[in-house]
Amino acid sequence: MLTLSLELFEKLDELCKIGRYNLSPTIFFCAMPPDDGNLYQFYKHKANFCYKLPDNVTFEEGALVEPLSVGIHAFQQAGNKVLVCGAGPDGLVKFLTAKAMGAAQIVVTDLSASRLSKTKEVGADFILWTPTRALRK
């Protein structure tokens, strides 16, 4: 089983070579418009952006590698105030990671009132409902 790095590059520039690939102007992400993403039965990806998971890792654990790694990287310092945009599965993982790593306050936004309600139940300090109609005005 593999996990993928979802960021790809048109070319490896100097920023990539020194490990600051997140600042490269050539970066693009799978599943971000105009790319359709990778939710297919078969998906072709550059080999140097694929990582083999140990045999003892389950599919469920493997699915958490990317959202957990982003959350852990983002929330390295306890005591920060955190905004999580989206209360879906990915946002919920990031919210729970921030909470576990000692965030001082966590605000979660979403279009779905029911998702926000569940997030509040599990400990969000503040929730902000951003319904579609309000965004279009």
C-alpha positions, 0 to 999 in steps of 0.5 A: 500500500502507498501514500501519495504526496499530493503536491507536484512540480512542473520543474524542480527549482532552487526552492525545491532543492533546499526543501522549501518546495511549498514556496515554489511557484511551480507547485500544483496539487492533485484534486485542485481545479483544474485537475480532477484529482485521484479518486479513480480505480487506477491513478498514475502518479510520479514515483518519487512522490509515492511512499510505501507504507509498512505492511502493518499499517491498515487501509484506514490508518493509511488514509489518515497519513496526509491529513494527520501529517498536515495537522501535525506540521501546522500545529507544532506550537501549543497555545496558538489560536487556530482556524480550520476551514471545513468541518468535513472528514479532513477538517475534522482530523485537523481540528482534532489534531490541533486540539490534541496538540494544545491549541488555545482556541479553535474556530471551525467554519463550514457550509454545513450547519450539521457538521458544525454542530457535531464539531462543537459537540466534540470541543470546538471553541467557536463555530462559524456557519458560512452558508452559500447564500451569504457568500454570494451576496 
